[in-house]
């Protein structure tokens, strides 16, 4: 086997392994964050105003 064929085979195998890693990562990593944010109840007047302003902007 000459040098060119060996380089060709190794580059194809490298590409296959590299693609396989990214395919596995696509299945392993979540698409969206499913954690629920814990929102504490506002205590003071300023916290209530700030909370209502943030809630209305969404």
C-alpha positions, 0 to 999 in steps of 0.5 A: 500500500503506498503513502497516498492510499494510506492517507486517504483511508486514514482521512476517511476513517477520521471523518467518520469518527469525527462525524460519529462524535457529533451525532452522539453529542446531538442525541446526548445534549438536551435541546432546551432547558427544562429546569423550572425557575424558582421565583420567590414571593415579593415582600416589599412594595418595591419588589412587588412593583419590580415583579409586576413590571417584569411579568408584564414585559414578557 
